[in-house]
Amino acid sequence: MGRCPCCIREGLNRGAWTAEEDKILTDYVLAH
């Protein structure tokens, strides 16, 4: 899964992602 610096990630660290951040984004993508 690609990780783009879009509005979802704005203002957050775009380096290494934590497992929690990855889960949040995964849940968001699955919900939409």
C-alpha positions in Angstrom: 0.0 0.0 0.0 1.4 3.4 -1.0 1.9 6.1 1.5 1.3 9.6 0.1 1.7 12.8 2.0 -1.9 13.8 1.5 -4.3 15.7 3.8 -4.8 12.7 6.0 -1.2 12.9 7.1 -0.8 16.7 7.1 1.0 18.0 10.1 2.2 14.6 11.1 5.7 13.0 10.9 6.2 11.6 7.4 9.2 9.6 8.3 8.9 6.3 10.1 5.3 5.4 11.0 4.2 3.8 14.2 2.0 0.7 14.3 -0.8 2.9 15.7 -0.6 5.4 12.9 -0.5 2.6 10.3 -3.6 1.0 11.8 -5.4 4.4 11.8 -4.7 4.9 8.2 -5.6 1.3 7.3 -8.9 1.6 9.1 -9.6 4.9 7.3 -8.9 3.4 3.9 -11.1 0.4 4.6 -13.9 2.6 5.8 -13.9 4.6 2.7 
